[in-house]
Amino acid sequence: MEVRTDATYTANNIMKFRVKTTRRGLNEIIERLEAHIDSNGAKRTGELIVAVHVLYLESGIMDVEVFVPMDRPVSPTKEFEFQSTLSLNGCVATVYGGDLRLLPIIYTELYHFAKSANLKIVQPFYNVFGESDKNFEGVGNSEVGVYAVALRTLATKRRIKFHIKEMAK
């Protein structure tokens, strides 16, 4: 698995929704969200983004936030919020091509990579799906960009300070 560090991702005019659901329920939510966008005369302009805040493996329930970029702003509702920009900076990132049910393995690998690089993942995993992806139940193969914002750990900062002091001597 190839991992990039300090990766970025930006999307504009986002309609978003956060919910606890199953993979099947996620498909229904995305359909409702896209119908709301269409009914307001806007169009989806980029990849669908799904942030996984918590994944309960035993029950199949996940706490997710869905982001859909649009060509223009749309008024929020009680159910859907508008966000002008989604900007992910300083991420560890990879591209995964395969069965979506195996994404938790990719999250674990990214977590271990970050830890070995003295980075700490501080936000959820953001999955960036292709514009044509419509099925999120995990059947079949999809190509997904996986991003996680990561910060340098204190241990790294201490080593840098020590190294600078040693160089100054």
DAFEN-V69545 format. One record per residue. N is the residue number from 0. RES is the residue in three letters. SS is DSSP state (a for helix, b for strand, c for the rest). PSI is psi in degrees with one decimal (none if undefined). BURIAL is # if it has 24 or more other ideal C-beta (glycine too) atoms within 12 Angstrom, else .. Layout:
<<N;RES;SS;PSI;BURIAL> <N;RES;SS;PSI;BURIAL>>
This chain:
<<0;MET;c;125.4;.> <1;GLU;c;127.2;.> <2;VAL;c;132.6;#> <3;ARG;b;145.6;.> <4;THR;b;157.0;#> <5;ASP;b;32.3;.> <6;ALA;b;155.3;#> <7;THR;b;157.2;.> <8;TYR;b;134.4;#> <9;THR;b;139.8;.> <10;ALA;b;149.5;#> <11;ASN;b;160.9;.> <12;ASN;b;69.0;#> <13;ILE;b;132.5;#> <14;MET;b;130.1;#> <15;LYS;b;161.4;#> <16;PHE;b;131.9;#> <17;ARG;b;137.3;#> <18;VAL;b;156.1;#> <19;LYS;b;125.3;.> <20;THR;b;178.5;#> <21;THR;c;175.2;.> <22;ARG;a;-42.2;#> <23;ARG;a;-42.7;.> <24;GLY;a;-33.0;.> <25;LEU;a;-41.7;#> <26;ASN;a;-43.5;#> <27;GLU;a;-40.9;.> <28;ILE;a;-43.4;#> <29;ILE;a;-40.9;#> <30;GLU;a;-44.1;.> <31;ARG;a;-41.9;.> <32;LEU;a;-44.7;#> <33;GLU;a;-34.0;#> <34;ALA;a;-39.4;.> <35;HIS;a;-43.3;#> <36;ILE;a;-48.1;#> <37;ASP;a;-41.3;.> <38;SER;a;-17.3;.> <39;ASN;c;12.0;#> <40;GLY;c;11.5;.> <41;ALA;c;167.6;#> <42;LYS;c;144.5;.> <43;ARG;b;132.5;#> <44;THR;b;-3.9;.> <45;GLY;b;-162.0;#> <46;GLU;b;149.4;#> <47;LEU;b;136.2;#> <48;ILE;b;131.0;#> <49;VAL;b;115.2;#> <50;ALA;b;126.4;#> <51;VAL;b;106.6;#> <52;HIS;b;-47.4;.> <53;VAL;b;140.0;.> <54;LEU;b;115.2;#> <55;TYR;b;96.9;.> <56;LEU;c;-39.8;.> <57;GLU;c;-41.7;.> <58;SER;c;-16.9;.> <59;GLY;c;6.9;.> <60;ILE;b;142.0;.> <61;MET;b;144.1;#> <62;ASP;b;107.6;.> <63;VAL;b;159.7;#> <64;GLU;b;126.7;#> <65;VAL;b;131.9;#> <66;PHE;b;127.6;#> <67;VAL;b;114.3;#> <68;PRO;b;142.7;#> <69;MET;b;166.2;#> <70;ASP;c;-13.8;.> <71;ARG;c;162.2;.> <72;PRO;c;148.8;.> <73;VAL;c;141.1;#> <74;SER;c;138.2;.> <75;PRO;c;164.5;.> <76;THR;c;-176.7;.> <77;LYS;c;-29.8;.> <78;GLU;c;-41.1;.> <79;PHE;c;135.3;#> <80;GLU;b;153.4;#> <81;PHE;b;140.1;#> <82;GLN;b;127.9;#> <83;SER;b;-38.3;.> <84;THR;b;139.6;.> <85;LEU;b;116.4;#> <86;SER;b;116.2;.> <87;LEU;b;119.8;#> <88;ASN;b;150.7;.> <89;GLY;b;41.0;#> <90;CYS;b;152.7;#> <91;VAL;b;138.8;#> <92;ALA;b;152.4;#> <93;THR;b;168.2;#> <94;VAL;b;129.2;.> <95;TYR;b;132.0;#> <96;GLY;b;109.9;.> <97;GLY;b;-161.0;.> <98;ASP;b;124.7;.> <99;LEU;a;-22.1;#> <100;ARG;a;-15.1;#> <101;LEU;a;3.6;.> <102;LEU;a;-35.9;#> <103;PRO;a;-30.7;#> <104;ILE;a;-40.2;.> <105;ILE;a;-40.5;#> <106;TYR;a;-44.3;#> <107;THR;a;-42.9;.> <108;GLU;a;-40.5;#> <109;LEU;a;-39.6;#> <110;TYR;a;-48.1;#> <111;HIS;a;-38.3;.> <112;PHE;a;-48.6;#> <113;ALA;a;-45.5;#> <114;LYS;a;-42.3;.> <115;SER;a;-21.9;.> <116;ALA;c;15.3;.> <117;ASN;c;42.4;.> <118;LEU;b;152.8;#> <119;LYS;b;123.8;#> <120;ILE;b;125.8;#> <121;VAL;c;-1.7;.> <122;GLN;c;174.6;#> <123;PRO;c;170.0;#> <124;PHE;b;127.5;#> <125;TYR;b;121.5;#> <126;ASN;b;121.4;#> <127;VAL;b;111.2;#> <128;PHE;b;153.5;#> <129;GLY;c;158.0;.> <130;GLU;c;-25.9;.> <131;SER;c;-8.0;.> <132;ASP;c;128.9;#> <133;LYS;c;-15.9;.> <134;ASN;c;118.4;.> <135;PHE;c;20.2;#> <136;GLU;c;-4.9;.> <137;GLY;c;-4.5;.> <138;VAL;c;130.4;.> <139;GLY;c;-178.3;.> <140;ASN;b;143.1;.> <141;SER;b;154.7;#> <142;GLU;b;124.7;.> <143;VAL;b;131.0;#> <144;GLY;b;128.1;#> <145;VAL;b;122.2;#> <146;TYR;b;143.7;#> <147;ALA;b;124.4;#> <148;VAL;b;130.2;#> <149;ALA;b;138.6;#> <150;LEU;b;152.9;.> <151;ARG;b;140.7;.> <152;THR;c;163.5;.> <153;LEU;a;-35.7;.> <154;ALA;a;-40.2;.> <155;THR;a;-43.7;.> <156;LYS;a;-40.8;.> <157;ARG;a;-43.3;.> <158;ARG;a;-39.6;.> <159;ILE;a;-45.7;.> <160;LYS;a;-42.8;.> <161;PHE;a;-44.1;.> <162;HIS;a;-41.5;.> <163;ILE;a;-42.1;.> <164;LYS;a;-41.6;.> <165;GLU;a;-36.8;.> <166;MET;a;-31.0;.> <167;ALA;a;-19.4;.> <168;LYS;c;none;.>>
